Amino acid sequence: MSVARSAVAEYLRFLGWVAGVGVALALLGYAPTRRLGGEGALPAMVAGCVIGAVASAVGALAVLSARRSGSAVPLQGMLASMALRFATILVLGLSLGLSGWFETRPLLIWIAIGYAAQLALNPLEHIVRHPMIQRPANLGWLTHGGKITLLDSHIVMMMLAALVLIALLPVWVRRRRGTDEVGALVPAGAGNAIEAICAYLRNDIVLPNLHQYTDRFIKFIWTVFFFVFTVNLLGLLPISGIKLFGAHIGGSATANPWITGTLALITLSMVVFNGLRIGGKEFLAHFSPGPLALSWLLVPIEIIGLFARIFALIVRLCANMIAGHVLLAVLLSFIFSAAAKGIGSALGVAVPVVLGSVAITLLETFVALLQAFIFTFLTTLFIGQAIVFHHDGHADEAAAH
């Protein structure tokens, strides 16, 4: 009985959260909806927020029924919850859309916004790694708990990012404004933005650092930027409620230090391999920039400095992607704390919390782009320091290339 009461109490607190988010969305969307759609779009906005809230409340009933039995929520329970949500949205959306009471476009837009907002229940789920396939192994500190993870939610998100880039980038860059001689050379739509980004990275980031080796490494630099940026963006999507084989799908893969560490090790391998291949003796001489008598001191310092720069890549990307989700979780916890005292308290706290959460989410979107740029810039800089050497009297000539 205590388990059932606990599940019911948890469901009531969840309803307080749902109601608070719905009211906050309506308040946030009032001004832009009225400005863009007019007075007639406001009822559709309210109806969309209500449908999203009702779908979340109905879908949570499947989880409630599973938890009342005292067992963990199985995959079937999560799938039933998702099915109930979609069915509720489908029935209510079609009923209200076909009734003619509301404008169709704002109704559909706000149903999607309401559903997405209600789906993002716990931001911390985005930064926690959820294993899917594990095998027994004993590799010391590399295998925590005597198991090695072959597939988890973060690996799936990286695979999804790669598939998105492989599927969409060729389509976008092929789009042109016209079929005539001039129009065939002008990109259109997303391809225009991609070409601008590629040109900026090549001309303003890679060329000043790699000089004559720019075209040799530019494809690697482009790949690093778009992959990290796509993974960062996918980590912002509120899809942590989706589960497959009992494990979570979704989350910020770049908030995992093992993943950022792997990316940084790729950069380290590029630095060392190409430094030895292209720089040769000059790359090795860089580790002892002073007199030979001080090489016993300078060489260890330079080696530590090399690994310190790679470590900075790991921490900078990982910490920045974690910070936003932790801050969102702290803000949303205020709603749950207020909901324990009553629905009215949750509604009062939800408005400023959701306002702050929207601002932080927008900031996270900017941070996703900024951190991808910083990681790419530092990767370019480290490779350039390993293969480009300016000798006295030739600095101006090297800069001109």
SVG drawing of the C-alpha trace seen along z (x, -y; Angstrom):
<svg xmlns="http://www.w3.org/2000/svg" viewBox="-17 -42 92 53">
<polyline fill="none" stroke="black" stroke-width="0.4" points="0.0,0.0 2.9,-2.4 4.3,-1.8 1.0,-2.6 0.6,-5.8 4.1,-6.9 3.4,-6.3 0.1,-8.3 1.9,-11.1 4.6,-11.2 1.9,-11.3 0.2,-14.3 3.5,-16.1 4.0,-15.4 0.6,-16.9 1.7,-20.1 4.7,-20.2 2.6,-19.6 0.2,-22.4 3.0,-24.8 4.7,-24.2 1.5,-24.6 0.6,-27.9 4.2,-29.2 4.1,-28.3 0.9,-30.1 2.2,-33.2 5.4,-33.1 3.6,-32.5 0.9,-35.2 2.8,-38.2 4.6,-36.5 1.4,-34.6 -0.7,-37.7 1.9,-39.7 2.4,-37.0 -1.0,-35.4 -3.4,-38.0 -6.2,-37.6 -7.6,-34.6 -4.5,-32.6 -4.6,-33.0 -7.3,-30.3 -5.4,-27.9 -2.3,-28.6 -4.1,-27.8 -5.7,-24.7 -2.3,-23.5 -0.7,-23.9 -3.7,-22.2 -3.4,-19.2 0.3,-18.8 -0.4,-18.9 -3.3,-16.4 -1.2,-14.0 1.6,-14.1 -0.8,-13.4 -2.5,-10.5 0.8,-9.0 2.1,-9.1 -0.8,-6.8 1.0,-3.8 4.1,-4.6 1.9,-5.0 0.3,-1.6 3.7,0.0 5.1,-1.7 2.0,-0.9 3.0,2.8 6.3,1.9 8.4,3.0 10.7,1.0 9.1,-0.5 9.8,2.0 10.2,1.2 6.6,2.1 5.5,-0.5 7.5,-3.2 6.3,-2.2 2.7,-2.3 3.3,-5.7 4.5,-7.0 1.6,-5.4 -0.9,-7.0 0.7,-10.4 0.6,-10.1 -2.9,-8.7 -4.1,-11.5 -2.5,-14.2 -3.8,-12.5 -7.4,-12.3 -7.6,-15.7 -5.6,-17.4 -7.8,-15.9 -11.0,-16.6 -10.2,-20.3 -8.6,-20.8 -11.5,-19.4 -14.1,-21.2 -13.2,-24.6 -13.1,-26.3 -9.4,-27.1 -7.0,-28.1 -5.2,-25.0 -1.6,-26.3 -1.1,-27.8 -2.9,-24.9 -0.5,-22.4 2.5,-24.5 1.5,-24.9 0.7,-21.2 4.2,-20.4 5.7,-23.0 3.6,-21.8 4.5,-18.2 8.2,-18.9 8.2,-21.0 6.4,-18.3 8.8,-15.7 11.8,-17.3 11.2,-16.1 14.7,-15.7 17.7,-17.6 20.1,-15.5 19.1,-12.5 20.9,-14.2 24.3,-14.1 24.0,-10.7 25.3,-7.7 22.8,-4.9 24.4,-1.6 22.5,0.6 24.9,3.4 27.6,4.4 30.0,7.4 32.1,8.7 35.7,7.5 38.6,6.7 40.7,3.9 41.4,2.1 40.2,-1.5 38.9,-1.3 36.1,1.1 34.1,-0.1 32.2,2.7 33.9,5.4 32.0,4.6 32.8,2.9 30.1,0.9 29.7,1.7 26.7,-0.5 25.1,-3.3 22.9,-6.3 25.8,-8.6 27.3,-6.3 23.9,-6.1 23.7,-9.9 27.1,-10.1 26.0,-7.5 22.8,-9.6 24.9,-12.7 27.0,-11.0 23.9,-9.7 22.3,-13.2 25.5,-14.7 25.9,-11.9 22.2,-12.1 21.6,-15.9 24.9,-17.6 25.1,-16.3 21.4,-17.3 21.9,-20.8 25.1,-21.6 23.7,-20.5 20.8,-23.0 21.3,-25.9 19.3,-29.1 18.8,-28.3 19.8,-26.1 21.3,-28.9 25.0,-29.5 25.1,-31.9 22.4,-30.4 24.1,-27.0 27.0,-28.5 25.0,-30.1 24.0,-27.9 20.5,-28.2 18.9,-27.5 21.0,-25.7 23.7,-25.1 24.4,-28.9 25.1,-28.8 27.2,-25.7 29.3,-27.3 29.7,-30.5 30.9,-28.4 33.3,-26.4 34.8,-29.5 35.1,-31.2 36.9,-28.3 39.3,-27.9 40.2,-31.5 40.1,-33.0 41.0,-30.0 42.9,-27.3 44.9,-29.4 46.5,-31.7 47.7,-28.7 48.5,-26.0 49.6,-28.2 50.7,-26.0 49.2,-22.9 45.7,-24.3 44.2,-22.2 45.8,-19.0 44.0,-19.4 40.9,-21.4 38.6,-18.4 39.6,-17.1 38.9,-20.5 35.5,-20.8 34.6,-17.3 35.6,-18.1 33.5,-21.3 30.3,-19.9 30.4,-16.7 31.0,-18.4 28.3,-21.0 25.8,-18.4 26.4,-16.3 26.0,-19.4 22.7,-20.3 21.3,-16.8 22.1,-16.9 19.7,-19.8 16.7,-17.9 14.2,-16.9 14.1,-13.2 15.3,-11.7 11.9,-10.1 12.5,-7.7 13.8,-4.3 14.9,-1.3 15.7,2.1 15.3,0.6 17.9,-2.2 17.6,-5.8 18.0,-7.3 19.2,-10.9 21.4,-13.1 24.6,-15.2 27.3,-12.9 29.9,-15.7 29.0,-15.9 30.7,-12.6 34.5,-13.0 35.3,-9.7 33.9,-10.9 35.5,-14.4 38.7,-12.5 38.5,-10.4 38.1,-13.4 41.0,-15.1 43.1,-11.9 42.4,-12.1 43.7,-15.6 46.8,-14.5 47.4,-11.7 47.1,-14.2 49.6,-16.6 52.2,-13.9 51.9,-11.9 52.0,-14.9 54.6,-16.7 56.9,-13.7 55.9,-13.2 56.0,-16.8 58.0,-18.7 60.6,-16.0 63.6,-17.2 62.1,-20.7 59.1,-19.2 61.4,-17.2 63.7,-20.3 60.6,-22.2 60.6,-20.1 64.0,-21.7 63.8,-25.3 66.8,-26.4 70.4,-25.3 71.2,-21.6 72.3,-22.0 68.7,-22.7 67.1,-20.0 66.7,-17.7 64.3,-20.4 62.7,-21.7 61.8,-18.5 59.6,-17.2 58.0,-20.6 57.2,-20.7 55.8,-17.1 53.6,-18.0 52.5,-21.2 51.5,-19.1 49.3,-16.8 48.0,-19.8 46.7,-21.4 44.9,-18.1 43.5,-17.9 42.1,-21.4 40.2,-20.3 38.6,-17.5 37.6,-19.6 36.5,-22.7 34.0,-20.9 32.7,-18.5 32.3,-21.1 30.4,-23.6 27.9,-21.0 27.3,-19.7 26.8,-23.1 23.7,-24.2 21.9,-20.9 22.8,-21.0 21.5,-24.6 18.2,-23.6 17.8,-20.7 18.3,-23.0 15.7,-25.5 13.2,-22.7 13.7,-21.2 12.1,-24.3 8.8,-23.4 8.8,-19.9 9.6,-21.3 6.8,-23.7 4.4,-21.0 4.9,-19.0 3.1,-21.8 0.3,-22.2 -0.7,-22.8 -1.0,-26.6 2.6,-26.8 3.8,-24.9 2.0,-27.3 3.4,-30.3 7.0,-29.0 6.7,-27.6 6.3,-31.0 9.7,-32.5 11.4,-29.1 10.2,-28.4 11.2,-31.9 14.7,-31.3 14.8,-27.9 13.9,-29.3 16.7,-31.9 19.2,-29.2 18.2,-26.9 18.8,-29.7 22.2,-30.3 22.9,-26.6 22.2,-26.8 24.8,-29.5 27.2,-27.6 26.8,-24.5 28.1,-26.6 30.7,-28.4 32.2,-25.2 32.3,-23.5 34.2,-26.5 36.6,-26.6 37.4,-22.9 38.0,-23.3 40.1,-26.4 42.3,-24.8 42.7,-21.7 43.8,-23.8 46.2,-25.8 47.8,-22.7 48.3,-21.0 49.8,-24.3 52.3,-24.5 53.5,-21.0 54.0,-21.4 54.5,-25.1 57.8,-26.7 58.8,-30.3 62.5,-30.8 64.3,-34.1 64.2,-36.2 61.5,-34.1 58.5,-34.9 57.1,-37.5 57.5,-35.1 55.7,-32.3 52.9,-34.6 52.4,-35.5 51.7,-31.9"/>
</svg>
